Every structure is written in structure tokens, then in C-alpha cells.
Amino acid sequence: MVGHFAITWVPGANTDAVQVLIGYSVVMLYVVSGFTLTWGLTREFDERGTVALRPFFLRKAVRLYPTLVAFAVVTTAHHTLNGVDVPMLRVASIVGLVGNYYNGLALGDATRHAVGHLWPIAVGAHFALAWILLLRRDLPRRGEKQLAVILGVIIFASLMLRAVVYPQFTELSAAYIYNATETRVGEMALGALGALLLRIGQFRPALYRFLEMRWLPVALAFALVVSLSRSTAYASGPGHTIHAALTVALMMHALHRPKERMSRLLSSQSLAFISTISYSLFVWHLYGISLQPLFADLPVLLELALTVGVTVGGAGIAYVILERPFRRRVATWR
């Protein structure tokens, strides 16, 4: 969202730096999703001795689809009323959770319909489907260490496909390499690996000594900034994996040292609110940005503040109408 705002407000912002920022936001989304998914599933396993599939899939469907379908309907109607062709295959691909492959295979003009930015939802859904089945089968039989090894293999394979195999040995486009599940799943696997490592007893002494280092967040943040400052070609190759690894390390440090300044910032009420409405904010934010011309005659900072406020407020309203009622209903599904 910050990248989309930068493209709107900063002259000449549609550059490598902004594209890297947008790319990193996707990486962060994957890392957080993989971590929280794994953390929740392993806690359920601790409590119940298994992971229930049917409630999980029902919760996921109810979480995703009311907002997703509402956005697709509103956006399609908006385009139609404004005389813009509606690429229904694109809309179907987003709702059908294969929008990343629609983008990657260049089945249409990605800029002509506002649902195009929702393609990361498909990658997350693909990983969640495969990971819960694998975790449910192998956690009781093989344990967390073996699952961590499997995640390591997934991370390495995804990196090799994105950085070596596809660019050098196939004619697949850069768009496909950027969007495909098999090239991006490693970032979610890194988030999942971070959650598992915090649980594996044999790793805890060395891991905790590492996480106790007070200079660690500064070093990780510096390494992340340096890595993000490199080219988009680097980001599309090893960069996404390096960014994901540094991000998950920062998350693990924050969880391990809850009294540190960064941990207190991440647990603040304002960020907790943004976290609560984050899905609606991700889905609907382009509509908030589109209202920017209404404030164009105002001072730039006021214009930006009003547009951000309208965007966040609109996402909050969408959350209350489309998400919260369903979340409350399924909160007790086990």
C-alpha cells in the first residue's frame, strides 16, 4: 500500500526503488502469514493432539470470501458503469485463487482491472492447503525437526527455481517467475520455519543466545536496508529469500524480547488496529488512493493525510460490515 501511495505522490516514483518496496511488502505478507499460520496450527496440535481440517478450511473460506467477492462485484460494477471492459477471466482467477498464474501467464492486461493486486492471496491459499495437510500427517509421526528439514528443502527449491532454473533454462517470463506459487512459496516456508524453530527444544539454547543479542535488531535492520537498496534483478533472484530470512529473524527477536522498543511498537494499539483491518486494507486500498484528486487543491501533507485517513477509515468500515460478523461466528469453530 505504501508503494502504491508513493507512485501516486512522489514524482518519478515508479522506479526500481518503489518496485522493490512493493515487492518487499509482498515478502512481508508471506512471512507473517507463514509464521502465524504455523504458530496457530501447532498450538492447536498441542491442545487437541491433531489439527482439524474441516473447521480450518471453513474458517479460511469465511475469512477470505465475503470481502473478496464483495470487492470483485463492486469493482466489476464500477468498471462497467464507467464504460471500461471487464476481463471476467481475471475476476474469475482472483475469486478462484489462481490470480497469480493469470498474472504470470499474461492472459490479459494486468493494469485494466483493479482486482489484479490481489494475486498474493492465491499463493497464500496454495501454501496453507499444502502445509496443513503435511503438518497434520507428519507432526505426530516425524515431529517438528523433520518438518523443519522439509521446510528447508522447500525454501531451497523455491529459491533455485526463481533465481536459477526458470531464468536460465526456460523461456518463462519475468512476470511468471515473480507471481508463480512455486517461486514464492519459499517466503511463506521461511515464516513457518521461524515458528517451528521457536518450538524445537534442541535448538532453543543456541537460538535464544542469538536472539538475546541486544544489537541484533539494528544489525538485521541494517542488513535489510542494504539488501533492499539493491536492484530489482537482485530482488527477483536471491533477494526475496534474503529479505524473508531477515524479516523472520526480526519477528523472532521481537517475540523473544517483548520488552524491547521494537516489540512495544509492534504491540501498540494503533498497529494492533491496522493488523485487525489489514485484510480489508489490502483489498480495498486502491479505492482510497483513487479519491486523491478530491483533495488535490489542498497542501500536500494535508492531501496525503486525508487520503490515508479515508483509506484506513474505509477499510475499517469494510471490516465491520464484511469481516467481523463472520469472524465472530466462526471464532468457536473447532
N, C-alpha and C positions, 0 to 999 in steps of 0.2 A: 504493500500500500504506500509506503514511504517512497519507493521508486516511482510509482505512478504519479504521486504528488510532485516529485522532482521533475518529471517530464513535463508536467503542466506549468510549473512556476519558474524553473531555472532556465534561462536562455541557453540553448545549445545542450540541454541536459540529456538528450537522447544519445548518449555517448557510452563508451566502454565502461566508465565508472558507474553510471546508473544501471547499466545492464548487469554488471557484476553485483550491485546492491540488490537488484530484483532477484538475481539468481541465488544470492545468499539467503534471501528471505524464504525461498522455497526449501533450501537446505535446512534452515532453522525449523521450518514447519515439519519436515520429515523427521528430524532428530527428536523434537519434542513429542511428536506423535508416536514414534517407535518406543521412546522411553516410557511415556505414560501408559501406553497400551500394555507393555510388558510388565510394568510395575503393578498395574491393576490385575492382570491375569495371574501373576504369581501370588499375589495376596489372596485372590480367590482360591487358588490351589491350596495355600496354607490353611485356609479356613474350612474348605469343603473336601479336600483330597482329590479334587478333579476340577475341570473347567467345563462349565455347561455351555453347549454350543447354541441351542435354540434361543435362550434368553440373550446371549451375546449378539446373535445376528438380528434379533428383533430390536434390541437397543440401538444397534448401529443403523438399521434401516429407519427407525423413528427419529434418530438423531440427524441423519443426512437428508432424508427425502422431503419432508414438509417445506423446508427452506429452499432446497434445490429446485423442486418442482415449481414452487411459487415464483422463484426468480426466473426460471425458464419461461413460464407463462407470461409474466409481466413484461419481460424483455422482448419476447416474440411479439406480443401485442403492441408494444411501443414501437418496434421496428415497422410493423405492418401499417400502423396508423400514420407513420411518417414516410411511407412510400419506399421503405428500404426492403430489398429482397431478404427473405428469411431462409437461411440454409438449414432446412429441417434435419438434414443428416447430422449437422453439427450439434443441434439441440438434442437429438436422439443419442448421440455419442456421449454427451455430458451426462444426461439422465441415466444412460445405460452403463456408465462408469468405464467407458473406453475412450474418453475425450483426448487422453494423452496420445493415443495412436492415431486419432483423427488429425491432430496437430502434426504429429511426426511424419505421417504419410502424405501430408499436403493434399488432403482430399477437398480442400476449399480454401477460400481466402480467410485466414485467421483473424483479420482485422475487421471483418464486416459484421460481426455479431458479438455482443458483449459477454456471452457465456464462455468465450474462449479461454478466459483467465482461470476457469475452474478446473482445468485439466489435472492439477495435482491431486484432486480428490480421488481420481481413478487410481493413481499409484498407491495412495494410502489404503484404499479399499482392497487392492490386489494383495498388498503385503499383509494386511490384517487377516484376510481369508486364509492365506497360506500359513501364516505364523501361528494362528490359534490352533489350526489342525495339527501342526508339527509339535507345538508346545503341549497340547493335550495328550498326544500319543507318546512323546519322548520324555517329558519331565518326570513322570513316575518311573519309567524304565531306565533311563540313562542319566538323569539328573542334570543339574544346571551347568556343570563343567562341559559335558558333551554338547549341550545346546549352545554354549559359548563358542565351542570349536566350529559347530555348524554355521553360526553367525559369522565367524571369521572367514570361512570359506565363501559365504555369500558376499561379504564385503569385498574380498579379493577378486572374485569372479566378476562382480559388477564393475569394479574399477578397471579390470583388464578389458572388458567389453567396451567400455566407454572411452578409454584412453589409448587402447592399442588395437584390439581386434576389429571393431567396426570402422574406425577411421582409416586404418592401413590396409585391411584385407577385404573390405566390402565397398560397395558404392552407395551405401546408405547415407542419407543427407544429414547435415548437422542438426536439423530440426528433429529428425527421428532419434538421433543419439541423445539429444537433450531431453526429449519427452518420454522415451520408452521406459516401461517398468523395469526391465532387466538391467538398464543402465543407471537407474536412480534408486533401486531398492537398497543398495548398499548404505545409503544415508539413513534410512529407517532402521536397517540392521545395526548400524553403529549406535543409534539411540537405544535399541533393545539390548545390545551388548553392555552398554553402560549400566542399565538397570540390573542385569544379571550379575555383573561384576561386584556390585554393592551387596549382593546376597551370598556370594560364594565364600564360605568361611576360610578356605585355604589361602585365598587371595587377600583377605582383609588386612592382615598386619602390614604387608608391603604397600597395599593400596592406600590404607589410612595414613601411613607415614608420608606418602606422596601428597595426599590431599591436605595434610596438616601444614604444609609449607606456606608461610604467610605471603611470600612473594609470588605464589603460583598464579593467582588470577591476573596479576599485572603481566606476568610473562606470557600467559596464554592469550590475553587480550592483545598484547603487542604482536605476537606471532600471527594472530588472526588478522589484524590490520595490515601487516606486511603481506600476508598471503592474498588478502582481498585487493591489495593495490596492484597486483599483477594483471596480466592481460586476460581477456575473455577466453582466449585459446587455452591458457593455463587453467582457468576456472572450469572449463568444459572437460578438461582432461583430468589430471590428478587433483585439481583444486577443490572440487566439490567434496571429495572424500577427506581431504585435509581440513577443510572448513568444518565438516561434520564432526571429525575427531576432536578438534579444538573446542567446538561448541559443547559436545557432550562432556568433555573434561571440565569445562566451566560449570556446567549444570551439576555434575557430581561434587565439585568443590562447594558450590552453594548449598547443596543438600547436606553435606557433611559438616559444614561450619555455619549453622543457621544464624549465628550472632554477628557474622561479618557484615560489612556495609552493603556488599552486593546482595547478600541473602535478604537483608532487611528491605532493600529496594525492591527485589523481586516479589516480596510478600506484602508490599504496600497495598492499601485499599484501591488506589487508582489502577494499578496494574492488575489487581485481582478482578476489578470490574471489566477491564479490557479483555482479560482472559475469559471471563464469563461470556462476553458477547463476541468473542474472536471469530467464531464461525460465521455469524451473521455479518460481521465487519468485513471478513474476507469475501463473502459472496456479494454484498451489496455496495461496497465502497465506490465502485465506478460511478454509480448514480450520484453519490455525494460530490465527487470530483466534477461531474458534468454540470453541477449547479454553479461552478466557479464564475461563469460570465455574469451571473446576477450581482456579484459583489465586485465586479471589475473596476468600478469607479472609486472604490474605497482605497485607503492606504494599503500597501502590500501586506504588511503584517496583520492588519485587521481583516483583510480579504482572506488570508490564509487561515486565521483563527476561526472565522465564521464558517469557512468551508469544512475545516476539520471538525468543528463543533456540530455542524449539520450532518456530516458523515457518521460521526460517532452516535449522535442522537438518533438518527435514522436506523442505525444498526441495533441500538438499544430497543427501539420500538418493534423492529422486526423480531428481535429475540423474545420480547414479551408476548407477541402475538403468535409467532410460528414455532418457537423452540420451547419456551418454558412450560406451556401446558403439557406437551408431550414428554418432556424430561421428567416432570413430576409424576406423570402416570407410569413411566417405565422405571423409575428410580428403585422400586422394590422388586423388579423382576429378577429372579434368580433361578 
